[in-house]
Amino acid sequence: MITRPHFSFVNSGKGRHCLVDKNPYQLLQVITRLSKKGVVNDAFIKGICNRVVALNTSLNPRILAFIANALGKAGITDVHVWKIIQERYHNVKRDIQYQDVALLLNGLTRSKCVNFKTIAQLVNDALTLEDVSNGRHTSVIINSLGRYQYPDYNAIASLIQRTKGNISGLSLLSIANLADGLFNLGHFDKVLVNEIGNEFKLRIESRLFQNVNAITSEEQISGLNPVQCVVLIYRFLAHGRNYNGDLYKAIFSFLINNVSCMKPIEMVIVANTMAISKRHDLDLIQAMSQRVLKKSQEFTYDMITMYIYGIHKSGYNIEFFKEIFGLAKKQKFTGVLECKHQVKMLELHNKFNLVHTNTFHWLLEDILSHLQELNHMDILSVIGSLSGNMDYRDKLAFLIDCLMQQDFESQKTKSQIFSRALYYICRFDDEYAQAYKNQFLDVLMEIPLDAFQPINVTNVLCAMEKFDPPPIFLDNMCRYIIAHVIKFTPQMLASCLRSIVKFQIVDQDIQLQVCKFVSVQKQHFRDEDLAHFLTYTNYMAKTCNNPVTKDTVKLYKNLLDIVASKTKTTRDINKENIEKIKVF
C-alpha cells in the first residue's frame, strides 16, 4: 500500500517523472489519494492524465471505473483523458459489472466532459444488470444521474424500484446519496419518501446522532459527514411533503447540537427547507444566525440572500435582519453585491415595514441606478416592494413604464407578470391606481385564457375586488376555474371563492367543481381556507338552492368531515360558519 511519505513528489518537479513507471493499480492509488488531498500542481495533473492515456488499453472494467471515479472526485476536467475513458468503456463494456457502472457514472458526471450517449448507455447497462449490493450502488447511480439531470423519467423510475424495501439496509451515506439524487431529479415517489422518512426517524432518534464525534470508525473511514447527510435527507423529505412533526423535532435537535459543524451552504439549505415545509425552529435559527454574524465573510451574497429569505417568515428577531442589511451595505460578505441580491433585500424591507430606513433608501437608489441589469421579474419585485406607499409614487410610475416596455418570451410569462402587477397596484388609493388598473387590464384581456395559471387567476380576482371589473373578463376567470379547478391549491381556490362571493356570482358549474375538489383535497385545508369554503357554501345555499341541490349537500357534508377531523381550535374558528348553514 502507498503510504503518506510516498506522496512527497506531488508538488515537486519530479511529479511527472515519478508517474512514468506506475502500473494501473499504482496509478489508481495515486489518484485516489489525490482525490482526498486535493491537487494543486498543474504539471502533476497533466502527468496523471498522460499516464492514464498511455495505459488505457490495459485498463480492465474495474480499474477503469475506479480511476474514473477518483478523477471525478479530484476535479480533473482534462477533455482528452475523459474522452479516452469513454472510449475504453465502450471497448470493455461486455465485461462490466453493476459496481463499475456506478463508479463510472459518479466520475463521468463530475467531469462535465461526458456526452449524453455514454450516460444513456451506462444507464441501459445498469438496467440490465443486477444490483447485488442491495441498493448501495443504485443510490450512487441515482445521485450521479441527479447531478447530470438525466431526463429519462422511466429509467429513473425503474432504478427507484430497486431501492424500495432496501432502505433499512443502507448506510446513512447511501440514504443521503439517494435523497440528494432524487431531489435533483425532482422525483418524489411517495412510497419511497415515506420509507426513507420512517427509517431516518428510527436512526436519528435511537442512534449515535446526537454527537458528530460519536460516529463509528467505519463511518470515519468512509468519509461520512453526518451533518451533511442529515441536511440532504431533511431537504428531500420536506420537498417530498413528509411533514412528520416528531421527525422534524429530532432533526432540529441534532442540528442544534452540531451547529458548529455546519458549513455555510448547509445552513442555507436548512433555512430554505424550513421555508418549503413551513416549519421553522427558532432555536436552530438563532444558533445558525449567530454563526452567520460571526463568520459573515464565509457567506457569499447569494448565500446570505437565500438564508435570510428562507427564515423571514419564522418570526425571528427583526434586529438580525437589520444587522444583515447593514453588513451588506458595508460589503462584509464575500463576492459582489448584485442587483438581484438588492431586489430580494428590498422585498424583505417591505415585508418587515422598514421602508423608511437608510438601508431601504440605499437599496432603492442603487437598484434604480442599475436598472439595465434588471429583468421583468426583478422590476415586478421592486414594484411590489413600493406598492401601497404613496411616498414612492414617482419612482413607481417610472418602474411601471419600464415594465410596459419589456419584451416577454411567452404569453404565459406576460400573464404572470401583469396579474401580479395588477395585484400590487390595487394597494394604492383608487384615484392614483385607476390609470394603471385599466392599462394592466387591457394587457391581460388580450392574453389567451390557456396562458393563465391558477395563481394568476387568484391574483386577478383578488385585485378586482377593489374595483368594478369588466364582466367579460370576470366571466373568463370563472370559466378558467371550472376547467382547471384541480390545478388550484386549497389556499388559492379559497381566495377565489371569497372573490366570487364578493362579486355575488351564482354558478352551478363552479359549485360542482368545488364539490369535486373538496372530496379530493381533504387533507390539505388550513383553518382560514375552510372558513372561505364554508362561507361560499352558505352563500350558495341561501342564494340559489331552493330546494337545496345534491351538490350543496355533498359539499357541506365533506366540509363538515374535514372540520371534524381537525383540532378543537379549527372547529371553534369555523363554528360561526357552520351555524349559519341551516339547510338540513
C-alpha positions in Angstrom: 0.0 0.0 0.0 1.2 3.5 -0.8 1.7 5.5 2.4 1.8 9.2 3.0 5.6 9.7 2.6 5.4 8.3 -0.9 3.4 11.4 -1.9 6.2 13.9 -1.3 6.6 14.2 -5.0 3.1 15.6 -5.6 4.1 19.2 -5.5 7.7 18.7 -6.6 9.3 19.0 -10.0 9.7 15.2 -10.1 6.0 14.5 -10.2 5.6 13.7 -13.9 8.8 11.7 -14.0 7.6 9.6 -11.0 4.4 8.6 -12.8 6.0 7.1 -15.8 6.6 3.7 -14.3 3.3 3.4 -12.5 1.1 0.4 -13.4 -2.7 0.8 -13.4 -3.1 -0.3 -9.8 -0.4 2.1 -8.5 -1.8 4.9 -10.6 -5.2 4.3 -9.1 -3.7 4.6 -5.6 -2.1 7.9 -6.5 -5.3 9.4 -8.0 -7.4 8.1 -5.1 -5.0 9.7 -2.6 -5.1 13.0 -4.6 -8.9 13.0 -4.8 -8.9 13.2 -1.0 -5.9 15.5 -0.6 -6.6 17.9 -3.4 -4.3 18.6 -6.3 -2.5 22.0 -6.7 0.2 21.2 -9.3 -1.0 21.6 -12.9 2.1 19.7 -14.2 1.3 16.8 -12.0 -2.3 16.7 -13.1 -1.1 16.6 -16.7 1.3 13.8 -15.9 -1.6 11.8 -14.4 -3.7 12.4 -17.5 -0.9 11.4 -19.8 -0.3 8.2 -17.8 -4.0 7.2 -18.0 -3.9 7.8 -21.7 -0.8 5.6 -22.1 -2.3 2.8 -20.0 -5.8 2.9 -21.4 -5.6 -0.3 -23.4 -4.5 -2.3 -20.3 -7.3 -1.0 -18.1 -9.9 -3.6 -17.2 -13.5 -2.5 -16.4 -13.0 -2.4 -12.6 -9.7 -0.4 -12.7 -11.2 1.9 -15.3 -14.2 2.5 -13.1 -12.2 3.2 -10.0 -9.8 5.6 -11.9 -12.8 7.5 -13.5 -14.4 7.8 -10.0 -11.2 9.1 -8.5 -10.5 11.5 -11.3 -14.0 12.9 -11.0 -13.6 13.4 -7.2 -10.3 15.0 -7.7 -12.0 17.6 -10.0 -9.8 16.8 -13.0 -11.5 18.1 -16.2 -9.0 17.3 -18.9 -11.1 16.7 -22.0 -8.7 14.3 -23.6 -8.4 11.9 -20.7 -12.2 11.7 -20.3 -12.6 11.0 -24.0 -10.1 8.1 -23.6 -12.0 6.8 -20.6 -15.3 6.9 -22.5 -13.7 5.1 -25.5 -12.2 2.5 -23.2 -15.6 1.9 -21.6 -17.2 1.1 -25.0 -14.4 -1.4 -25.6 -14.7 -3.3 -22.3 -18.5 -2.9 -21.7 -19.2 -6.6 -22.3 -17.4 -7.5 -19.0 -18.8 -4.6 -17.0 -20.5 -5.1 -13.6 -23.1 -3.1 -11.7 -20.5 -1.6 -9.3 -18.4 -0.5 -12.3 -21.4 1.3 -13.8 -22.0 3.2 -10.5 -18.3 4.3 -10.3 -18.1 5.3 -13.9 -21.3 7.4 -13.7 -20.1 9.0 -10.5 -16.8 10.0 -12.1 -18.1 11.0 -15.6 -21.0 13.2 -14.2 -18.5 15.1 -12.1 -16.2 15.7 -15.1 -18.6 17.8 -17.2 -16.8 16.3 -20.2 -19.2 13.5 -20.9 -21.6 13.1 -23.8 -25.2 12.0 -23.4 -24.8 8.9 -25.5 -22.3 7.4 -23.0 -24.5 8.3 -20.0 -27.5 6.7 -21.7 -25.5 3.5 -22.5 -24.3 3.3 -18.9 -27.9 3.7 -17.6 -29.0 0.9 -20.0 -26.2 -1.3 -18.7 -27.4 -0.6 -15.1 -31.0 -1.6 -16.0 -29.8 -4.9 -17.5 -27.5 -5.8 -14.6 -28.4 -6.9 -11.0 -27.5 -4.7 -8.0 -26.0 -7.3 -5.6 -25.3 -4.5 -3.1 -29.0 -4.3 -2.0 -29.3 -0.7 -3.2 -26.0 0.8 -2.2 -24.7 1.1 -5.8 -28.1 2.1 -7.1 -28.0 5.1 -4.7 -24.7 6.1 -6.2 -26.2 5.8 -9.7 -29.3 7.9 -8.9 -27.1 10.5 -7.2 -24.9 10.7 -10.3 -27.9 11.0 -12.6 -29.3 13.7 -10.4 -26.0 15.6 -10.8 -26.3 15.2 -14.6 -30.1 16.0 -14.6 -30.7 12.8 -16.6 -34.1 13.3 -18.4 -35.4 9.7 -18.9 -38.2 9.5 -16.3 -39.0 5.8 -16.9 -35.4 4.8 -16.5 -35.2 6.7 -13.2 -38.5 5.1 -12.0 -37.1 1.6 -12.8 -33.9 2.4 -10.7 -36.1 3.7 -7.9 -37.9 0.4 -7.7 -34.7 -1.3 -6.8 -34.3 0.7 -3.7 -37.8 0.2 -2.3 -37.8 -2.2 0.6 -34.0 -1.9 1.0 -33.7 1.4 2.8 -33.2 -0.2 6.2 -30.1 -2.0 4.8 -28.4 1.2 3.5 -25.9 3.3 5.4 -26.7 6.9 6.2 -24.3 8.0 3.4 -26.2 5.8 0.9 -29.6 7.2 2.0 -28.2 10.7 1.7 -26.8 10.0 -1.8 -30.2 8.6 -2.8 -32.1 11.5 -1.3 -29.9 14.1 -2.9 -30.1 12.4 -6.3 -33.9 12.2 -6.2 -34.2 15.8 -5.1 -32.0 17.0 -8.0 -34.1 14.9 -10.4 -37.4 16.1 -8.9 -38.6 12.6 -8.2 -40.6 12.3 -5.0 -42.1 8.8 -5.1 -44.5 8.8 -2.2 -43.8 5.3 -1.1 -40.0 5.9 -1.1 -40.4 9.2 0.7 -42.3 7.6 3.5 -39.9 4.6 3.7 -36.8 7.0 3.9 -38.7 9.1 6.5 -39.6 6.2 8.7 -36.1 4.7 8.6 -34.4 8.1 9.1 -36.7 8.7 12.1 -35.6 5.5 13.8 -32.0 6.2 13.3 -31.9 9.8 14.3 -33.9 9.1 17.5 -32.2 5.9 18.6 -28.6 6.0 17.5 -25.4 8.0 17.9 -26.7 11.0 16.0 -26.7 13.5 18.9 -23.0 14.0 18.6 -21.0 14.0 15.4 -17.9 12.9 17.3 -19.7 9.7 18.2 -19.7 8.2 14.7 -18.1 4.8 14.2 -14.6 4.1 12.9 -16.2 2.5 9.8 -18.1 5.7 9.1 -14.9 7.8 9.6 -13.1 5.6 7.1 -15.9 6.0 4.6 -15.6 9.8 4.8 -19.2 10.1 6.1 -20.2 13.6 7.2 -23.3 13.0 9.3 -24.3 16.7 9.3 -24.3 16.9 5.5 -26.2 13.6 5.3 -28.9 14.8 7.7 -29.3 18.1 5.8 -29.7 16.4 2.4 -32.2 13.9 3.7 -34.1 16.6 5.5 -34.3 18.6 2.3 -35.6 15.6 0.3 -38.3 14.8 2.9 -39.6 18.4 3.0 -39.8 18.7 -0.8 -41.4 15.2 -0.8 -44.1 16.5 1.6 -43.2 14.3 4.5 -44.1 16.6 7.4 -43.7 14.3 10.4 -43.5 16.6 13.3 -41.6 14.3 15.6 -39.0 13.6 12.9 -38.5 17.3 12.3 -38.0 17.9 16.0 -35.3 15.2 16.1 -33.6 16.7 13.0 -33.6 20.2 14.5 -32.3 18.9 17.9 -29.4 17.1 16.1 -28.5 20.2 14.1 -28.6 22.5 17.1 -26.2 20.1 18.9 -23.9 20.1 15.9 -24.4 23.6 14.5 -20.6 24.3 14.9 -20.0 21.6 12.3 -22.4 23.1 9.8 -21.0 24.6 6.6 -22.5 27.9 5.2 -24.1 26.1 2.3 -25.8 23.6 4.8 -27.2 26.5 6.8 -28.6 27.9 3.6 -30.2 24.6 2.6 -31.8 24.2 6.1 -33.2 27.8 6.0 -34.7 27.2 2.6 -36.1 23.8 3.6 -37.8 25.4 6.6 -39.5 27.8 4.2 -40.6 24.9 1.9 -42.1 22.9 4.8 -43.4 26.0 6.6 -42.0 24.5 9.8 -39.4 26.8 11.4 -37.4 26.1 14.6 -36.4 29.4 16.3 -33.7 27.7 18.5 -32.0 26.3 15.4 -32.4 29.6 13.5 -30.9 31.5 16.4 -27.9 29.1 16.6 -27.3 29.4 12.9 -27.8 33.1 12.7 -25.2 33.7 15.5 -22.7 31.8 13.3 -23.7 33.9 10.3 -22.9 37.1 12.1 -19.6 35.7 13.5 -18.4 34.3 10.1 -20.0 36.7 7.6 -17.0 36.5 5.3 -17.7 32.8 4.7 -21.0 33.6 3.1 -21.4 34.9 -0.5 -24.1 37.4 -1.3 -26.0 34.6 -3.0 -25.9 32.5 0.2 -26.8 35.3 2.6 -29.7 36.4 0.4 -31.1 32.8 0.3 -30.6 32.4 4.0 -32.5 35.4 5.2 -35.2 34.8 2.6 -35.6 31.3 3.9 -36.2 32.3 7.5 -38.0 35.6 7.0 -41.4 34.1 7.9 -40.2 32.4 11.0 -40.9 35.3 13.4 -37.2 35.5 14.2 -35.9 38.8 15.7 -36.1 41.6 13.2 -32.9 43.1 14.6 -31.0 40.2 13.0 -32.3 41.2 9.5 -31.4 44.8 10.2 -27.9 43.8 11.1 -27.6 41.7 7.9 -28.7 44.6 5.8 -26.1 46.8 7.5 -23.4 44.3 6.8 -24.4 44.1 3.2 -24.2 47.9 2.8 -20.6 47.7 4.3 -19.7 44.9 1.9 -18.9 42.4 4.7 -19.9 39.3 2.7 -17.9 37.6 0.0 -18.2 38.4 -3.7 -20.1 41.2 -5.4 -23.4 42.6 -4.2 -25.5 42.5 -7.4 -28.9 43.9 -8.3 -30.6 40.5 -7.8 -29.4 40.5 -4.2 -30.6 44.0 -3.6 -34.0 43.3 -5.1 -34.5 40.5 -2.6 -33.3 42.6 0.3 -35.7 45.4 -0.8 -38.6 42.9 -0.7 -37.7 42.0 2.9 -37.6 45.6 3.9 -41.2 45.9 2.7 -42.3 42.7 4.4 -40.8 44.0 7.7 -42.2 47.5 7.3 -38.7 49.0 7.0 -39.5 51.3 4.0 -38.3 54.5 5.7 -34.9 53.3 6.8 -31.5 54.3 5.5 -30.8 50.8 4.1 -34.1 50.9 2.1 -33.2 54.2 0.5 -29.7 53.0 -0.3 -31.0 49.8 -1.9 -33.7 51.5 -3.9 -31.4 54.2 -5.3 -28.7 51.7 -6.1 -31.2 49.4 -7.9 -32.6 52.3 -9.9 -29.1 53.4 -11.0 -28.5 49.9 -12.4 -32.0 49.4 -14.0 -30.4 47.9 -17.2 -29.4 44.9 -15.1 -33.0 44.1 -14.1 -35.2 41.6 -15.9 -39.0 41.9 -15.8 -39.3 39.7 -12.7 -36.9 42.0 -10.8 -38.8 45.1 -11.9 -42.0 43.5 -10.7 -40.5 42.7 -7.3 -39.4 46.3 -6.9 -42.9 47.5 -7.8 -44.2 45.1 -5.1 -41.8 46.5 -2.6 -43.1 50.0 -3.2 -46.8 49.2 -3.5 -49.1 50.9 -1.1 -46.5 53.5 -0.1 -47.5 56.9 -1.5 -44.1 58.4 -0.9 -42.7 56.5 -3.8 -45.3 57.2 -6.5 -42.9 58.9 -8.8 -40.4 56.0 -8.7 -43.3 53.6 -9.1 -44.6 55.3 -12.2 -41.1 55.1 -13.7 -40.8 51.4 -12.9 -44.3 50.7 -14.4 -43.3 52.4 -17.6 -40.1 50.3 -17.7 -42.2 47.2 -17.2 -44.6 48.1 -20.1 -41.6 48.4 -22.4 -40.3 44.9 -21.6 -40.3 42.1 -24.1 -41.8 38.8 -22.8 -40.7 35.4 -24.0 -44.2 34.0 -23.8 -47.9 34.8 -23.1 -47.6 32.7 -20.0 -44.9 34.9 -18.6 -46.9 38.0 -19.6 -49.9 36.7 -17.7 -47.8 36.0 -14.6 -46.2 39.5 -14.6 -49.3 41.6 -15.3 -51.6 39.7 -13.0 -49.2 40.3 -10.1 -48.7 43.9 -11.2 -52.4 44.4 -11.1 -52.5 42.9 -7.6 -49.7 45.3 -6.4 -51.2 48.4 -7.9 -54.5 47.9 -6.3 -52.9 48.5 -2.9 -52.9 52.2 -3.8 -55.9 54.6 -3.5 -58.3 54.4 -6.4 -57.5 57.8 -7.9 -53.8 57.1 -8.2 -54.2 53.5 -9.3 -57.1 53.8 -11.8 -55.0 54.6 -14.9 -52.6 51.7 -14.2 -55.5 49.3 -13.5 -57.0 50.0 -16.9 -53.6 49.7 -18.5 -52.9 46.3 -16.9 -56.4 45.0 -17.6 -56.1 45.9 -21.3 -52.9 43.8 -21.4 -54.5 40.9 -19.5 -57.6 40.8 -21.6 -55.5 40.3 -24.8 -53.8 37.2 -23.3 -55.3 33.8 -24.3 -57.0 32.1 -21.4 -54.9 29.0 -21.8 -51.8 31.1 -21.0 -53.1 31.7 -17.4 -52.0 29.7 -14.4 -54.1 29.3 -11.2 -52.0 31.8 -9.2 -52.6 34.4 -12.0 -56.4 33.9 -11.8 -56.2 34.1 -8.0 -54.2 37.4 -8.1 -56.5 38.9 -10.7 -59.7 38.1 -8.8 -58.3 39.4 -5.5 -57.2 42.6 -7.2 -60.5 43.1 -8.9 -62.4 43.1 -5.6 -61.3 46.7 -5.2 -63.0 48.0 -8.3 -65.7 47.1 -10.8 -64.1 44.6 -13.3 -65.2 44.1 -16.9 -68.0 41.5 -16.9 -66.5 39.6 -19.8 -63.1 39.3 -18.2 -64.6 38.2 -14.9 -66.6 35.6 -16.7 -63.4 34.3 -18.3 -61.8 33.9 -14.9 -64.8 31.9 -13.7 -64.6 29.7 -16.8 -60.9 29.0 -16.1 -61.8 27.9 -12.5 -64.4 25.5 -13.9 -62.0 24.0 -16.4 -58.8 23.8 -14.2 -60.0 23.6 -10.6 -57.9 20.5 -9.9 -54.7 22.6 -10.5 -55.5 25.0 -7.7 -54.3 24.7 -4.1 -56.9 24.9 -1.3 -55.4 28.3 -0.4 -55.8 29.7 -4.0 -59.3 28.3 -4.5 -60.4 29.6 -1.1 -59.2 33.1 -2.2 -61.1 32.8 -5.5 -64.3 31.7 -3.7 -64.0 34.7 -1.4 -63.9 36.9 -4.5 -66.8 35.0 -6.1 -69.0 35.7 -3.0 -68.0 39.4 -3.1 -68.9 39.6 -6.7 -72.2 37.8 -6.0 -71.6 35.2 -8.7 -74.0 32.3 -8.7 -72.8 29.5 -11.0 -73.8 25.9 -10.5 -70.8 24.7 -12.6 -68.4 26.3 -10.2 -70.1 24.7 -7.3 -70.0 21.3 -8.9 -66.2 21.6 -9.5 -65.6 22.9 -5.9 -67.5 19.9 -4.6 -65.2 17.5 -6.6 -62.2 19.5 -5.4 -63.1 19.2 -1.7 -63.6 15.5 -2.0 -60.1 15.0 -3.4 -58.1 17.5 -1.2 -59.5 16.7 2.2 -56.1 16.6 4.0 -54.7 19.9 2.9 -57.0 22.6 4.2 -55.9 25.4 6.5 -58.3 26.9 9.1 -58.8 30.1 7.1 -59.3 28.1 3.9 -62.1 26.1 5.5 -63.7 29.4 6.6 -63.9 30.6 3.0 -65.2 27.3 1.7 -67.9 27.3 4.3 -68.8 30.9 3.6 -69.2 30.1 -0.1 -71.4 27.0 0.7 -73.6 29.2 2.9 -73.8 31.8 0.2 -74.8 29.3 -2.5 -77.4 27.6 -0.1 -79.1 30.9 0.7 -78.9 32.4 -2.8 -80.0 29.8 -5.3 -80.8 26.5 -3.8 -84.5 26.3 -3.2 -84.9 23.3 -2.7 -81.3 22.5 -1.8 -79.3 20.7 -4.5 -77.4 17.5 -4.0 -74.2 19.3 -4.8 -74.7 21.7 -1.9 -75.5 18.8 0.5 -72.4 16.9 -0.6 -70.1 19.9 -0.4 -71.4 20.7 3.1 -71.0 17.2 4.4 -67.5 16.9 3.0 -66.5 20.2 4.7 -68.0 19.1 8.0 -66.0 15.9 7.8 -62.8 18.0 7.3 -63.7 20.2 10.2 -64.4 17.2 12.4 -61.0 15.7 11.7 -59.2 18.9 12.7 -58.3 20.2 16.2 -60.7 21.9 18.6 -59.2 25.2 17.6 -60.1 24.7 14.0 -63.7 23.7 14.9 -64.0 26.8 17.1 -62.7 29.1 14.3 -65.3 27.7 11.9 -68.2 27.4 14.4 -69.9 30.6 13.2 -69.8 29.5 9.6 -71.2 26.1 10.5 -74.1 27.5 12.5 -75.0 29.8 9.6 -75.9 26.9 7.4 -79.3 25.6 8.3 -80.1 23.7 5.1 -80.7 20.2 6.6 
